[in-house]
Amino acid sequence: MFKAEIKSETLKGLVNIVSTLIDEVKFAITPEGMTLKAVDPAHVAMIELNIGAKAFESYSASSTEIGLDLDKVKTVLKLAGPGDIIAMEQDESKGRFIFKIGNITRSMNLVETSSMSDPKVPQLTLSANAVMLVDQLQKGIRAAESISDHISLKADPGFFELSCEGDTDDASLKLAGTDIESLEVPSEVQSLFPLDYFSNLVKAIPSGTKIRVELDSDYPVKMVFGLAGGEAKVVYFLAPRIESD
């Protein structure tokens, strides 16, 4: 059983972020909230999402699993305006999921979840971490796009840098420790990542969101941020490109 109400902008933010990786998702539902763990088809990136019950306007659920097609959910979200409340309900008897926005009701078939994987979240201890507004990363992405397929993230005790180098052009965004909220880097680290994955996620995060970037040389980057006033937490891992000598 699942029944809840949520602000349209909260649900849109969550769906936009998860859909950068996958089209169909499996939510694990409990009385305390919802969780999702998923890996993209190429196994380059992973996302873990925890949505507490307080992220909703109202929430009532028992332990269950719900599979949804995010492309269909997006068509529903187009019907909602800013400030709208979206009501959601599982119809267990018919295997359907129901959305209500004002006087509009939309129902869809649930997606079968038995074949969906339940990936293990990696436990990484990364030496460097920087906390900043996502707007700063978004600015760096805009500067780097169309130059290369990959982007470099570098952290030094004095600065955090995002850079991109192509055949003829290059671009970088360099943030001193005084320009961001915090920077903890024992020694210089640097890794290279696929730009499309990094860009798609960073662009999907709402402006004004605080993000923590954890980094080490030739390790996955870990990005952690909150939504819904901190009641929803997103952890995103992106594998590095290892350059051979």
Backbone as CSV, one residue per row, in Angstrom:
resi,resn,N_x,N_y,N_z,CA_x,CA_y,CA_z,C_x,C_y,C_z
1,MET,0.835,-1.197,0.000,0.000,0.000,0.000,0.868,1.244,0.000
2,PHE,0.488,2.180,-0.839,1.213,3.450,-0.897,0.239,4.555,-1.289
3,LYS,0.275,5.629,-0.519,-0.557,6.789,-0.820,0.154,8.028,-0.284
4,ALA,0.309,9.035,-1.137,1.075,10.205,-0.714,0.693,11.425,-1.541
5,GLU,1.062,12.598,-1.012,0.929,13.862,-1.731,2.275,14.572,-1.674
6,ILE,2.650,15.215,-2.778,3.955,15.853,-2.860,3.868,17.111,-3.728
7,LYS,4.693,18.104,-3.423,4.732,19.313,-4.246,5.267,18.967,-5.633
8,SER,4.669,19.582,-6.656,5.063,19.254,-8.032,6.533,19.539,-8.290
9,GLU,7.064,20.657,-7.745,8.465,20.983,-8.002,9.415,19.984,-7.345
10,THR,9.001,19.415,-6.198,9.827,18.400,-5.542,9.890,17.136,-6.393
11,LEU,8.737,16.676,-6.862,8.699,15.459,-7.674,9.418,15.671,-9.006
12,LYS,9.244,16.826,-9.613,9.936,17.113,-10.870,11.446,17.068,-10.674
13,GLY,11.937,17.647,-9.589,13.367,17.643,-9.324,13.912,16.240,-9.174
14,LEU,13.199,15.390,-8.435,13.638,14.015,-8.217,13.635,13.215,-9.516
15,VAL,12.562,13.342,-10.277,12.443,12.589,-11.532,13.494,13.039,-12.539
16,ASN,13.719,14.337,-12.638,14.715,14.843,-13.598,16.101,14.298,-13.298
17,ILE,16.448,14.196,-12.029,17.773,13.714,-11.652,17.922,12.220,-11.938
18,VAL,16.950,11.421,-11.536,17.047,9.968,-11.740,17.009,9.620,-13.225
19,SER,16.206,10.353,-14.001,16.052,10.028,-15.421,17.276,10.378,-16.256
20,THR,18.282,11.033,-15.651,19.537,11.230,-16.385,20.267,9.904,-16.578
21,LEU,19.885,8.883,-15.792,20.563,7.578,-15.877,19.699,6.465,-16.445
22,ILE,18.454,6.412,-16.028,17.619,5.251,-16.373,16.193,5.686,-16.695
23,ASP,15.469,4.804,-17.429,14.089,5.095,-17.824,13.068,4.411,-16.919
24,GLU,13.429,3.243,-16.390,12.519,2.500,-15.523,13.174,2.305,-14.159
25,VAL,12.396,2.520,-13.104,12.971,2.492,-11.754,12.151,1.596,-10.827
26,LYS,12.850,1.135,-9.795,12.195,0.351,-8.738,12.359,1.103,-7.421
27,PHE,11.255,1.518,-6.841,11.276,2.157,-5.531,10.969,1.118,-4.457
28,ALA,11.816,1.093,-3.433,11.520,0.290,-2.245,10.769,1.200,-1.273
29,ILE,9.554,0.808,-0.932,8.674,1.638,-0.105,8.619,1.079,1.312
30,THR,8.727,1.948,2.303,8.540,1.573,3.703,7.678,2.648,4.368
31,PRO,7.203,2.414,5.586,6.448,3.455,6.282,7.275,4.729,6.521
32,GLU,8.592,4.628,6.470,9.459,5.785,6.745,9.826,6.577,5.497
33,GLY,9.611,5.997,4.305,9.958,6.713,3.087,10.251,5.764,1.929
34,MET,10.917,6.309,0.902,11.201,5.564,-0.316,12.693,5.583,-0.603
35,THR,13.208,4.487,-1.174,14.612,4.447,-1.585,14.709,3.875,-2.996
36,LEU,15.772,4.259,-3.659,16.023,3.790,-5.014,17.522,3.647,-5.196
37,LYS,17.941,2.554,-5.809,19.339,2.359,-6.181,19.353,1.850,-7.617
38,ALA,20.124,2.519,-8.469,20.119,2.130,-9.875,21.450,2.442,-10.535
39,VAL,21.800,1.629,-11.532,23.008,1.806,-12.338,22.576,1.997,-13.786
40,ASP,23.263,2.870,-14.505,22.913,3.088,-15.907,23.272,1.849,-16.728
41,PRO,22.693,1.686,-17.930,22.930,0.474,-18.726,24.394,0.205,-19.039
42,ALA,25.215,1.255,-19.135,26.634,1.067,-19.448,27.488,0.833,-18.203
43,HIS,26.863,0.863,-17.026,27.566,0.673,-15.745,28.690,1.691,-15.547
44,VAL,28.416,2.913,-15.952,29.365,4.014,-15.773,29.007,4.837,-14.541
45,ALA,27.721,4.915,-14.239,27.260,5.762,-13.135,26.218,5.035,-12.307
46,MET,26.107,5.457,-11.048,25.142,4.877,-10.121,24.513,5.988,-9.293
47,ILE,23.257,5.796,-8.959,22.549,6.762,-8.126,21.854,6.053,-6.977
48,GLU,21.920,6.661,-5.808,21.177,6.189,-4.642,20.328,7.357,-4.155
49,LEU,19.045,7.118,-4.014,18.109,8.167,-3.625,17.320,7.719,-2.401
50,ASN,17.314,8.553,-1.375,16.522,8.291,-0.175,15.564,9.459,0.044
51,ILE,14.271,9.170,0.036,13.250,10.213,0.204,12.502,9.928,1.502
52,GLY,12.709,10.746,2.510,12.030,10.561,3.780,10.565,10.951,3.694
53,ALA,9.771,10.413,4.585,8.332,10.699,4.582,8.047,12.193,4.712
54,LYS,8.952,12.924,5.381,8.731,14.359,5.574,8.944,15.170,4.302
55,ALA,9.459,14.543,3.241,9.582,15.232,1.960,8.216,15.396,1.281
56,PHE,7.232,14.653,1.772,5.882,14.669,1.210,4.967,15.567,2.034
57,GLU,3.899,16.032,1.410,2.872,16.789,2.129,2.054,15.850,3.006
58,SER,1.842,14.637,2.519,1.230,13.567,3.312,1.808,12.252,2.809
59,TYR,1.887,11.252,3.700,2.532,10.004,3.325,1.983,8.875,4.175
60,SER,1.549,7.800,3.520,1.077,6.603,4.217,1.461,5.394,3.373
61,ALA,2.195,4.464,3.963,2.672,3.331,3.169,2.999,2.148,4.050
62,SER,2.893,0.971,3.463,3.429,-0.244,4.064,4.586,-0.697,3.191
63,SER,5.335,-1.684,3.624,6.517,-2.124,2.871,6.101,-2.800,1.567
64,THR,6.622,-2.268,0.452,6.284,-2.808,-0.859,7.315,-2.331,-1.872
65,GLU,7.196,-2.767,-3.114,8.028,-2.282,-4.208,7.134,-1.743,-5.310
66,ILE,7.574,-0.659,-5.939,6.810,-0.054,-7.026,7.754,0.214,-8.193
67,GLY,7.399,-0.269,-9.368,8.171,-0.005,-10.577,7.463,1.010,-11.449
68,LEU,8.192,2.033,-11.903,7.592,3.099,-12.704,8.420,3.377,-13.952
69,ASP,7.720,3.750,-15.025,8.337,4.214,-16.261,8.466,5.723,-16.160
70,LEU,9.689,6.238,-16.066,9.880,7.663,-15.826,9.449,8.525,-17.002
71,ASP,9.507,8.000,-18.219,9.029,8.780,-19.363,7.533,9.058,-19.230
72,LYS,6.781,8.066,-18.749,5.345,8.266,-18.528,5.108,9.248,-17.379
73,VAL,5.920,9.130,-16.332,5.776,10.047,-15.194,6.037,11.482,-15.645
74,LYS,6.990,11.677,-16.538,7.284,13.017,-17.038,6.095,13.618,-17.780
75,THR,5.351,12.799,-18.508,4.175,13.330,-19.210,3.124,13.809,-18.212
76,VAL,3.042,13.130,-17.071,2.117,13.561,-16.021,2.583,14.876,-15.417
77,LEU,3.884,14.986,-15.177,4.427,16.182,-14.540,4.239,17.429,-15.398
78,LYS,4.131,17.244,-16.721,3.884,18.385,-17.600,2.514,19.003,-17.350
79,LEU,1.626,18.246,-16.723,0.281,18.743,-16.424,0.241,19.591,-15.155
80,ALA,1.323,19.558,-14.384,1.351,20.249,-13.087,2.079,21.577,-13.198
81,GLY,1.515,22.579,-12.587,2.142,23.883,-12.550,2.861,24.104,-11.237
82,PRO,3.642,25.193,-11.147,4.323,25.522,-9.891,3.320,25.664,-8.741
83,GLY,3.645,25.059,-7.620,2.762,25.147,-6.462,1.676,24.090,-6.410
84,ASP,1.501,23.325,-7.494,0.487,22.261,-7.477,0.917,21.127,-6.552
85,ILE,-0.075,20.482,-5.965,0.159,19.289,-5.161,-0.266,18.074,-5.979
86,ILE,0.628,17.098,-6.080,0.339,15.875,-6.834,0.032,14.755,-5.859
87,ALA,-1.141,14.154,-6.010,-1.520,13.002,-5.190,-1.147,11.733,-5.944
88,MET,-0.573,10.762,-5.233,-0.146,9.501,-5.841,-0.693,8.340,-5.026
89,GLU,-1.075,7.269,-5.727,-1.632,6.112,-5.024,-1.397,4.843,-5.819
90,GLN,-1.059,3.788,-5.124,-0.891,2.469,-5.738,-2.218,1.727,-5.701
91,ASP,-2.643,1.223,-6.856,-3.829,0.371,-6.931,-3.336,-1.069,-7.055
92,GLU,-3.211,-1.738,-5.904,-2.633,-3.083,-5.895,-3.484,-4.095,-6.650
93,SER,-4.790,-3.954,-6.589,-5.673,-4.938,-7.218,-5.553,-4.935,-8.737
94,LYS,-5.245,-3.760,-9.324,-5.165,-3.652,-10.781,-3.724,-3.511,-11.278
95,GLY,-2.760,-3.465,-10.344,-1.371,-3.308,-10.748,-1.113,-1.990,-11.439
96,ARG,-1.733,-0.929,-10.938,-1.604,0.377,-11.570,-1.183,1.426,-10.548
97,PHE,-0.689,2.552,-11.074,-0.286,3.673,-10.244,-1.095,4.881,-10.683
98,ILE,-1.632,5.599,-9.725,-2.562,6.687,-10.035,-1.987,8.028,-9.584
99,PHE,-2.038,9.008,-10.487,-1.670,10.387,-10.179,-2.917,11.251,-10.259
100,LYS,-3.024,12.193,-9.332,-4.119,13.161,-9.387,-3.546,14.564,-9.217
101,ILE,-3.873,15.438,-10.178,-3.459,16.838,-10.135,-4.711,17.678,-10.340
102,GLY,-5.192,18.295,-9.269,-6.455,19.021,-9.370,-7.572,18.070,-9.771
103,ASN,-8.265,18.396,-10.870,-9.362,17.530,-11.330,-8.921,16.557,-12.422
104,ILE,-7.602,16.419,-12.614,-7.073,15.476,-13.604,-6.601,14.210,-12.896
105,THR,-7.022,13.054,-13.418,-6.565,11.766,-12.906,-5.873,11.019,-14.031
106,ARG,-4.685,10.512,-13.758,-3.935,9.755,-14.755,-3.446,8.477,-14.098
107,SER,-3.737,7.326,-14.712,-3.260,6.060,-14.177,-2.407,5.353,-15.215
108,MET,-1.472,4.549,-14.737,-0.579,3.827,-15.638,-0.238,2.469,-15.037
109,ASN,0.128,1.541,-15.891,0.538,0.226,-15.417,1.861,0.331,-14.670
110,LEU,1.972,-0.420,-13.581,3.243,-0.519,-12.883,4.207,-1.366,-13.704
111,VAL,5.486,-1.093,-13.569,6.523,-1.852,-14.269,6.928,-3.042,-13.407
112,GLU,7.093,-4.182,-14.028,7.533,-5.383,-13.312,8.944,-5.166,-12.766
113,THR,9.128,-5.448,-11.478,10.408,-5.157,-10.829,11.285,-6.386,-10.595
114,SER,10.760,-7.586,-10.859,11.498,-8.802,-10.491,12.842,-8.916,-11.214
115,SER,12.942,-8.365,-12.424,14.192,-8.471,-13.175,15.122,-7.278,-12.957
116,MET,14.688,-6.305,-12.172,15.518,-5.127,-11.932,16.561,-5.431,-10.868
117,SER,17.787,-4.994,-11.126,18.874,-5.262,-10.196,18.756,-4.397,-8.950
118,ASP,19.443,-4.829,-7.909,19.502,-4.074,-6.659,20.982,-3.865,-6.351
119,PRO,21.608,-2.903,-7.026,23.065,-2.779,-6.943,23.554,-2.421,-5.547
120,LYS,24.777,-2.854,-5.270,25.400,-2.554,-3.991,26.101,-1.203,-4.076
121,VAL,25.827,-0.351,-3.121,26.431,0.977,-3.105,27.892,0.861,-2.660
122,PRO,28.830,1.370,-3.460,30.249,1.252,-3.081,30.570,2.072,-1.833
123,GLN,31.405,1.516,-1.003,31.861,2.220,0.199,33.253,2.772,-0.079
124,LEU,33.292,4.025,-0.477,34.551,4.653,-0.868,34.984,5.688,0.165
125,THR,36.263,5.690,0.495,36.850,6.743,1.314,37.761,7.555,0.406
126,LEU,37.282,8.724,0.006,37.998,9.569,-0.941,38.675,10.706,-0.186
127,SER,39.900,11.037,-0.574,40.730,11.921,0.249,40.335,13.385,0.186
128,ALA,39.745,13.819,-0.934,39.427,15.241,-1.094,37.925,15.459,-1.139
129,ASN,37.464,16.540,-0.548,36.058,16.901,-0.708,35.903,18.410,-0.706
130,ALA,34.966,18.863,-1.536,34.672,20.288,-1.676,33.173,20.480,-1.635
131,VAL,32.728,21.494,-0.933,31.297,21.810,-0.835,31.063,23.169,-1.472
132,MET,30.098,23.221,-2.382,29.825,24.454,-3.128,28.379,24.463,-3.607
133,LEU,27.938,25.587,-4.153,26.638,25.643,-4.803,26.753,24.995,-6.174
134,VAL,25.722,24.262,-6.568,25.761,23.586,-7.870,25.846,24.601,-9.002
135,ASP,25.389,25.821,-8.759,25.453,26.879,-9.780,26.880,27.080,-10.281
136,GLN,27.855,26.922,-9.382,29.256,27.103,-9.776,29.699,25.996,-10.728
137,LEU,29.283,24.750,-10.463,29.595,23.655,-11.379,28.877,23.843,-12.714
138,GLN,27.640,24.319,-12.663,26.877,24.540,-13.892,27.554,25.573,-14.777
139,LYS,28.150,26.591,-14.176,28.886,27.608,-14.933,30.095,26.982,-15.619
140,GLY,30.798,26.100,-14.905,31.941,25.421,-15.498,31.541,24.513,-16.646
141,ILE,30.404,23.838,-16.504,29.900,22.962,-17.572,29.613,23.773,-18.830
142,ARG,28.985,24.923,-18.671,28.672,25.758,-19.841,29.941,26.184,-20.567
143,ALA,31.003,26.425,-19.805,32.269,26.823,-20.424,32.940,25.673,-21.148
144,ALA,32.725,24.441,-20.658,33.449,23.283,-21.179,32.753,22.579,-22.332
145,GLU,31.460,22.761,-22.462,30.704,22.023,-23.475,31.203,22.326,-24.882
146,SER,31.166,21.325,-25.727,31.546,21.364,-27.143,33.063,21.353,-27.354
147,ILE,33.834,21.326,-26.268,35.295,21.305,-26.413,35.830,19.880,-26.446
148,SER,35.285,19.019,-25.569,35.776,17.639,-25.478,34.674,16.743,-24.948
149,ASP,34.896,15.426,-25.031,33.936,14.463,-24.498,34.186,14.180,-23.020
150,HIS,35.308,14.688,-22.484,35.672,14.398,-21.102,35.974,15.670,-20.335
151,ILE,35.844,15.572,-19.039,36.087,16.722,-18.180,36.983,16.290,-17.022
152,SER,37.884,17.152,-16.652,38.814,16.867,-15.562,38.373,17.586,-14.293
153,LEU,38.405,16.856,-13.180,38.165,17.454,-11.872,39.464,17.357,-11.085
154,LYS,39.898,18.483,-10.550,41.161,18.537,-9.827,40.960,19.287,-8.515
155,ALA,41.516,18.747,-7.451,41.451,19.412,-6.148,42.853,19.522,-5.584
156,ASP,43.154,20.686,-5.064,44.447,21.017,-4.495,44.170,21.633,-3.126
157,PRO,45.112,21.644,-2.206,44.831,22.278,-0.905,44.324,23.716,-1.002
158,GLY,44.585,24.385,-2.141,44.148,25.781,-2.258,43.007,26.037,-3.198
159,PHE,42.619,25.035,-4.033,41.569,25.315,-5.018,40.913,24.030,-5.530
160,PHE,39.746,24.202,-6.154,39.040,23.136,-6.862,38.905,23.594,-8.308
161,GLU,39.231,22.700,-9.253,39.215,23.103,-10.663,38.475,22.087,-11.522
162,LEU,37.680,22.608,-12.422,36.979,21.834,-13.432,37.527,22.311,-14.772
163,SER,38.029,21.391,-15.605,38.633,21.825,-16.866,38.357,20.831,-17.980
164,CYS,38.499,21.332,-19.203,38.219,20.530,-20.385,39.214,20.932,-21.469
165,GLU,39.829,19.956,-22.118,40.845,20.257,-23.129,40.535,19.503,-24.405
166,GLY,40.413,20.226,-25.506,40.149,19.619,-26.804,41.346,19.734,-27.718
167,ASP,41.133,19.461,-29.006,42.232,19.512,-29.972,42.717,20.941,-30.185
168,THR,41.794,21.897,-30.165,42.166,23.280,-30.457,41.813,24.254,-29.338
169,ASP,40.868,23.887,-28.492,40.397,24.806,-27.457,40.482,24.151,-26.081
170,ASP,40.453,24.976,-25.053,40.343,24.467,-23.689,39.618,25.495,-22.838
171,ALA,39.098,25.030,-21.714,38.361,25.912,-20.804,38.511,25.369,-19.390
172,SER,38.435,26.261,-18.409,38.529,25.810,-17.027,37.765,26.751,-16.099
173,LEU,37.351,26.200,-15.000,36.740,26.964,-13.912,37.566,26.651,-12.672
174,LYS,38.202,27.654,-12.102,39.058,27.457,-10.937,38.454,28.196,-9.757
175,LEU,38.167,27.448,-8.686,37.545,28.010,-7.506,38.506,27.911,-6.327
176,ALA,38.910,29.060,-5.804,39.761,29.072,-4.616,38.958,28.608,-3.411
177,GLY,39.660,28.147,-2.390,38.972,27.695,-1.178,38.084,28.759,-0.583
178,THR,38.439,30.037,-0.800,37.626,31.137,-0.275,36.369,31.382,-1.102
179,ASP,36.305,30.781,-2.312,35.148,30.977,-3.191,34.031,29.979,-2.923
180,ILE,34.334,28.919,-2.178,33.348,27.876,-1.930,33.180,27.672,-0.427
181,GLU,32.195,26.870,-0.054,31.873,26.736,1.371,32.978,26.032,2.148
182,SER,33.513,24.957,1.592,34.603,24.266,2.288,35.435,23.484,1.288
183,LEU,36.708,23.288,1.636,37.637,22.549,0.791,38.616,21.815,1.695
184,GLU,38.585,20.482,1.640,39.477,19.657,2.449,40.260,18.745,1.512
185,VAL,41.520,19.086,1.289,42.356,18.351,0.343,43.757,18.181,0.938
186,PRO,44.115,16.989,1.413,45.460,16.780,1.976,46.565,16.967,0.941
187,SER,46.337,16.478,-0.285,47.308,16.637,-1.366,46.548,16.598,-2.691
188,GLU,47.204,17.066,-3.742,46.534,17.209,-5.038,45.990,15.877,-5.561
189,VAL,44.752,15.900,-6.064,44.128,14.740,-6.709,43.487,15.211,-8.008
190,GLN,43.388,14.287,-8.974,42.795,14.647,-10.266,42.288,13.396,-10.961
191,SER,41.111,13.502,-11.588,40.560,12.401,-12.365,39.800,12.959,-13.560
192,LEU,39.656,12.117,-14.576,38.973,12.474,-15.820,37.655,11.702,-15.900
193,PHE,36.575,12.393,-16.337,35.249,11.781,-16.361,34.525,12.083,-17.673
194,PRO,33.589,11.192,-18.070,32.796,11.474,-19.274,31.926,12.714,-19.067
195,LEU,32.059,13.668,-19.958,31.379,14.951,-19.793,29.861,14.815,-19.839
196,ASP,29.339,13.929,-20.724,27.882,13.861,-20.860,27.213,13.415,-19.560
197,TYR,27.754,12.410,-18.891,27.177,11.954,-17.623,27.251,13.059,-16.569
198,PHE,28.429,13.656,-16.453,28.635,14.700,-15.444,27.722,15.897,-15.717
199,SER,27.671,16.303,-16.967,26.876,17.463,-17.356,25.384,17.227,-17.146
200,ASN,24.897,16.057,-17.561,23.460,15.772,-17.437,22.997,15.825,-15.990
201,LEU,23.799,15.282,-15.088,23.418,15.325,-13.676,23.471,16.755,-13.142
202,VAL,24.588,17.431,-13.362,24.769,18.767,-12.793,23.688,19.727,-13.289
203,LYS,23.316,19.620,-14.567,22.268,20.484,-15.119,20.902,20.205,-14.503
204,ALA,20.679,18.951,-14.091,19.370,18.571,-13.555,19.164,19.005,-12.110
205,ILE,20.231,19.355,-11.413,20.121,19.745,-10.002,19.604,21.181,-9.910
206,PRO,18.588,21.433,-9.097,18.021,22.787,-9.013,19.047,23.827,-8.570
207,SER,18.963,24.989,-9.179,19.838,26.099,-8.819,19.723,26.407,-7.328
208,GLY,20.837,26.743,-6.718,20.840,27.061,-5.291,21.090,25.872,-4.394
209,THR,21.189,24.669,-4.976,21.431,23.460,-4.194,22.902,23.359,-3.803
210,LYS,23.155,23.015,-2.567,24.525,22.816,-2.084,24.938,21.369,-2.383
211,ILE,26.137,21.195,-2.923,26.597,19.863,-3.324,27.986,19.606,-2.761
212,ARG,28.201,18.371,-2.306,29.527,17.966,-1.846,30.143,17.034,-2.890
213,VAL,31.328,17.396,-3.344,32.053,16.611,-4.346,33.233,15.935,-3.661
214,GLU,33.261,14.597,-3.682,34.359,13.833,-3.091,35.178,13.203,-4.212
215,LEU,36.501,13.327,-4.104,37.362,13.027,-5.239,38.669,12.380,-4.789
216,ASP,39.213,11.535,-5.676,40.562,10.998,-5.496,41.101,10.672,-6.881
217,SER,42.398,10.526,-7.010,42.995,10.266,-8.319,42.613,8.885,-8.835
218,ASP,42.038,8.867,-10.037,41.645,7.633,-10.731,40.647,6.789,-9.942
219,TYR,39.783,7.470,-9.159,38.670,6.831,-8.464,37.367,7.465,-8.935
220,PRO,36.241,6.793,-8.720,34.968,7.441,-9.023,34.807,8.733,-8.231
221,VAL,34.119,9.698,-8.821,33.738,10.889,-8.078,32.401,10.594,-7.400
222,LYS,32.255,11.076,-6.185,31.029,10.908,-5.424,30.428,12.289,-5.186
223,MET,29.182,12.469,-5.579,28.504,13.750,-5.394,27.275,13.544,-4.518
224,VAL,27.158,14.340,-3.493,26.082,14.187,-2.508,25.356,15.521,-2.364
225,PHE,24.029,15.482,-2.429,23.251,16.706,-2.244,21.849,16.367,-1.751
226,GLY,21.175,17.366,-1.216,19.828,17.181,-0.690,18.796,17.945,-1.499
227,LEU,17.564,17.468,-1.454,16.416,18.139,-2.054,15.293,18.157,-1.032
228,ALA,14.224,18.862,-1.346,13.052,18.914,-0.457,13.439,19.342,0.957
229,GLY,14.227,20.424,1.019,14.623,20.929,2.324,15.489,19.966,3.111
230,GLY,16.222,19.113,2.392,17.095,18.146,3.044,16.417,16.835,3.402
231,GLU,15.122,16.706,3.123,14.394,15.473,3.448,14.610,14.380,2.402
232,ALA,15.186,14.739,1.261,15.580,13.759,0.247,17.081,13.888,0.026
233,LYS,17.776,12.768,-0.039,19.232,12.771,-0.204,19.611,11.973,-1.451
234,VAL,20.483,12.557,-2.258,20.955,11.908,-3.475,22.462,11.669,-3.362
235,VAL,22.879,10.446,-3.673,24.306,10.116,-3.761,24.550,9.585,-5.174
236,TYR,25.495,10.180,-5.857,25.753,9.846,-7.266,27.228,9.489,-7.426
237,PHE,27.500,8.363,-8.079,28.869,7.928,-8.357,29.090,7.905,-9.867
238,LEU,30.243,8.390,-10.291,30.584,8.369,-11.713,31.999,7.814,-11.859
239,ALA,32.135,6.763,-12.685,33.436,6.107,-12.864,34.379,6.989,-13.666
240,PRO,35.669,6.928,-13.361,36.649,7.753,-14.079,37.077,7.098,-15.378
241,ARG,37.672,7.906,-16.221,38.360,7.378,-17.409,39.828,7.242,-17.026
242,ILE,40.345,6.039,-17.097,41.752,5.799,-16.761,42.584,5.910,-18.031
243,GLU,43.482,6.883,-18.053,44.322,7.088,-19.227,45.561,6.194,-19.143
244,SER,45.826,5.485,-20.226,47.015,4.627,-20.286,48.225,5.444,-20.723
245,ASP,49.368,5.010,-20.283,50.597,5.725,-20.641,50.990,5.462,-22.086
